[in-house]
Structures are given as C-alpha cells and as structure tokens.
Amino acid sequence: MQLSGAMAAQNTDAMKRLNSVMASVLQCKESELLKAKRNSGPHWDSFNHLLLIREVEKALKITFTMQEVEKIH
C-alpha cells in the first residue's frame, strides 16, 4: 500500500514526534533509538515505560485503553 503525499507527510511528522518523545524519556540520542529495547538500558525501566506511553499519548493526541497498554511490550 502506498501512502498519498499528505498521508506520508503526516506519517513522517508522527515518527519525528515519536522519536523526539522516546529520546527525551529514555534520555538518549534519537540516533540510538534503533538499538533501544525495553529494559535494555538504565533509563528504560517499568516507570519510564509507562511514562513513555503517556508522553506518546500526549504527543499524538491519542489515548490507549488499559488493554492496549497491557499489550505494549
């Protein structure tokens, strides 16, 4: 499936916001995110995992249900 120009731009913008949020919460550079795994570093613990979910919700103006949060690994 190919995205239209507007949809591709929105997707790119969302990814930029996600990368920024993740780097901020995990206290790392955006370039280091590809190597990041849950519980893999000193800043990715259970608290920051929940904080990351909350910050993603705020950045993208969405809300996850509790069931969705429980499925995020």
LUMNUGU-860324 format. One record per atom (N, C-alpha, C): residue in one letter; atom name; x, y, z. Coordinates in Angstrom, 2 decimals. Each point is the difference from the previous one (the first is absolute). Layout:
  donu  drenvex        x        y        z
     A       CA        X        Y        Z
...
END
This chain:
  donu  drenvex        x        y        z
     M        N     0.84    -1.18     0.00
     M       CA    -0.84     1.18     0.00
     M        C     0.89     1.24     0.00
     Q        N    -0.30     0.92    -0.88
     Q       CA     0.77     1.23    -0.08
     Q        C    -0.82     1.14     0.60
     L        N     0.65     0.82     0.80
     L       CA    -0.68     1.12     0.63
     L        C    -0.04     1.19    -0.94
     S        N    -1.08     0.76     0.07
     S       CA    -0.08     1.24    -0.76
     S        C     1.02     0.98     0.57
     G        N     0.28     1.05    -0.71
     G       CA     0.96     1.00     0.46
     G        C    -0.34     0.56     1.37
     A        N    -1.27     0.33     0.22
     A       CA    -0.42     0.57     1.28
     A        C     0.13    -1.03     1.12
     M        N    -0.40    -1.24    -0.28
     M       CA     0.08    -1.05     1.01
     M        C     1.47    -0.32     0.32
     A        N     0.84    -0.02    -1.00
     A       CA     1.43    -0.27     0.22
     A        C     0.62     1.10     0.85
     A        N    -0.38     1.24    -0.26
     A       CA     0.51     1.12     0.79
     A        C    -0.46    -0.10     1.45
     Q        N    -1.26    -0.38     0.21
     Q       CA    -0.51    -0.17     1.36
     Q        C     0.75    -1.13     0.71
     N        N     0.24    -1.09    -0.71
     N       CA     0.71    -1.14     0.56
     N        C     1.42     0.41     0.40
     T        N     0.67     0.74    -0.87
     T       CA     1.35     0.47     0.29
     T        C     0.01     0.92     1.20
     D        N    -0.96     0.90     0.09
     D       CA    -0.10     0.91     1.13
     D        C    -0.25    -0.77     1.30
     A        N    -0.86    -0.98    -0.05
     A       CA    -0.29    -0.81     1.18
     A        C     1.25    -0.75     0.45
     M        N     0.75    -0.55    -0.94
     M       CA     1.22    -0.73     0.35
     M        C     1.04     0.94     0.62
     K        N     0.11     1.21    -0.51
     K       CA     0.92     0.98     0.58
     K        C    -0.40     0.32     1.43
     R        N    -1.31     0.18     0.23
     R       CA    -0.47     0.28     1.36
     R        C     0.25    -1.18     0.93
     L        N    -0.24    -1.22    -0.50
     L       CA     0.25    -1.20     0.80
     L        C     1.47    -0.13     0.36
     N        N     0.87     0.21    -0.97
     N       CA     1.44    -0.09     0.26
     N        C     0.42     1.03     1.04
     S        N    -0.51     1.19    -0.11
     S       CA     0.33     1.06     0.94
     S        C    -0.47    -0.36     1.42
     V        N    -1.22    -0.49     0.10
     V       CA    -0.55    -0.40     1.31
     V        C     0.82    -1.13     0.59
     M        N     0.28    -1.03    -0.81
     M       CA     0.76    -1.15     0.51
     M        C     1.39     0.42     0.46
     A        N     0.68     0.81    -0.78
     A       CA     1.35     0.44     0.38
     A        C    -0.04     0.81     1.29
     S        N    -1.01     0.82     0.15
     S       CA    -0.13     0.81     1.21
     S        C    -0.25    -0.88     1.23
     V        N    -0.96    -0.91    -0.09
     V       CA    -0.33    -0.85     1.14
     V        C     1.15    -0.94     0.35
     L        N     0.63    -0.57    -1.02
     L       CA     1.06    -0.98     0.22
     L        C     1.38     0.64     0.18
     Q        N     0.04     1.32    -0.10
     Q       CA     1.23     0.76     0.20
     Q        C     1.13    -0.52    -0.89
     C        N    -0.31    -0.04    -1.30
     C       CA     1.01    -0.44    -0.98
     C        C    -0.14     0.85    -1.26
     K        N     0.92    -0.21    -0.92
     K       CA    -0.07     0.70    -1.28
     K        C    -0.97    -0.75    -0.90
     E        N    -0.66     0.74    -0.88
     E       CA    -0.93    -0.63    -0.93
     E        C     0.69    -1.07    -0.85
     S        N     1.26     0.21    -0.31
     S       CA     0.74    -0.97    -0.81
     S        C     0.21    -1.33     0.73
     E        N    -0.16    -0.02     1.32
     E       CA     0.19    -1.21     0.79
     E        C    -1.30    -0.81     0.16
     L        N    -1.11     0.53    -0.48
     L       CA    -1.29    -0.64     0.22
     L        C    -0.14    -1.35    -0.69
     L        N     0.63    -0.19    -1.14
     L       CA    -0.12    -1.27    -0.71
     L        C     0.55    -1.16     0.83
     K        N     0.94     0.29     0.89
     K       CA     0.59    -1.04     0.84
     K        C    -0.76    -0.18     1.31
     A        N    -0.91     0.90     0.30
     A       CA    -0.69    -0.02     1.30
     A        C    -1.00    -1.15     0.07
     K        N     0.02    -0.67     1.13
     K       CA    -0.96    -1.06     0.30
     K        C    -0.48     0.20     1.42
     R        N    -1.22    -0.38     0.25
     R       CA    -0.56     0.15     1.34
     R        C     0.90    -0.70     1.01
     N        N     0.25     0.69     1.09
     N       CA     0.85    -0.48     1.10
     N        C     1.45    -0.24    -0.42
     S        N     0.43     0.61    -1.12
     S       CA     1.35    -0.24    -0.48
     S        C     1.02     1.02     0.50
     G        N    -0.47     1.10     0.50
     G       CA     0.92     1.04     0.43
     G        C    -0.39     0.53     1.36
     P        N     0.83     0.86     0.53
     P       CA    -0.26     0.52     1.35
     P        C    -1.24     0.88     0.09
     H        N    -0.46     0.52    -1.13
     H       CA    -1.14     0.91     0.04
     H        C    -1.29    -0.63    -0.49
     W        N     0.05    -1.24    -0.44
     W       CA    -1.23    -0.65    -0.47
     W        C    -0.42    -1.05     1.02
     D        N    -0.64     0.48     1.05
     D       CA    -0.52    -0.88     1.03
     D        C    -1.52     0.04    -0.06
     S        N    -0.66    -0.67     0.92
     S       CA    -1.46    -0.09    -0.05
     S        C    -0.66     1.38     0.15
     F        N     0.58     0.86     0.83
     F       CA    -0.57     1.34     0.15
     F        C     0.11     0.79    -1.29
     N        N     1.18     0.01    -0.60
     N       CA     0.17     0.76    -1.24
     N        C    -0.77    -0.61    -1.15
     H        N    -0.26    -1.30     0.06
     H       CA    -0.84    -0.62    -1.02
     H        C    -1.41     0.61     0.05
     L        N    -0.54     0.13     1.20
     L       CA    -1.33     0.62     0.15
     L        C     0.04     1.49    -0.34
     L        N     1.08     0.66     0.39
     L       CA     0.16     1.42    -0.34
     L        C     0.08     0.17    -1.51
     L        N     0.70    -0.90    -0.66
     L       CA     0.11     0.05    -1.45
     L        C    -1.37    -0.14    -0.66
     I        N    -0.80    -0.93     0.48
     I       CA    -1.36    -0.17    -0.53
     I        C    -0.80     1.28     0.19
     R        N     0.08     0.59     1.18
     R       CA    -0.75     1.24     0.27
     R        C     0.47     1.14    -0.90
     E        N     1.30     0.14    -0.17
     E       CA     0.53     1.07    -0.83
     E        C    -0.35    -0.20    -1.48
     V        N    -0.05    -1.23    -0.44
     V       CA    -0.44    -0.29    -1.38
     V        C    -1.46     0.40    -0.16
     E        N    -0.81    -0.32     0.99
     E       CA    -1.42     0.40    -0.04
     E        C    -0.13     1.51    -0.14
     K        N     0.77     0.74     0.80
     K       CA    -0.06     1.46    -0.05
     K        C     0.49     0.54    -1.33
     A        N     1.11    -0.54    -0.50
     A       CA     0.60     0.51    -1.23
     A        C    -0.89    -0.24    -1.21
     L        N    -0.67    -1.16    -0.02
     L       CA    -0.84    -0.34    -1.15
     L        C    -1.47     0.28     0.22
     K        N    -0.31     0.52     1.19
     K       CA    -1.39     0.32     0.35
     K        C    -0.91    -1.22    -0.16
     I        N     0.46    -1.12     0.59
     I       CA    -0.76    -1.25    -0.01
     I        C    -0.09    -0.52     1.43
     T        N    -0.85    -0.99     0.22
     T       CA    -0.10    -0.64     1.30
     T        C    -0.04    -1.50    -0.21
     F        N     0.88    -0.71     0.70
     F       CA    -0.02    -1.45    -0.03
     F        C    -0.93    -0.51     1.09
     T        N    -0.71    -1.08    -0.28
     T       CA    -0.79    -0.65     1.04
     T        C     0.95    -0.77     0.90
     M        N    -0.45    -0.40     1.17
     M       CA     0.82    -0.78     0.90
     M        C     0.40    -1.33    -0.66
     Q        N    -0.92    -0.58    -0.77
     Q       CA     0.32    -1.25    -0.69
     Q        C     1.13     0.19    -1.02
     E        N    -0.02     1.13    -0.70
     E       CA     1.06     0.30    -0.97
     E        C     1.33     0.21     0.71
     V        N    -0.02     0.71     1.11
     V       CA     1.23     0.25     0.77
     V        C     0.59    -1.33     0.48
     E        N    -0.85    -0.91     0.44
     E       CA     0.48    -1.29     0.48
     E        C     0.66    -0.81    -1.10
     K        N    -0.39     0.22    -1.25
     K       CA     0.54    -0.74    -1.14
     K        C     1.31     0.60    -0.54
     I        N     0.31     1.23     0.38
     I       CA     1.21     0.66    -0.48
     I        C     1.19    -0.56     0.75
     H        N     0.94    -0.54    -0.75
     H       CA     1.20    -0.59     0.64
     H        C     1.19     0.81    -0.37
END
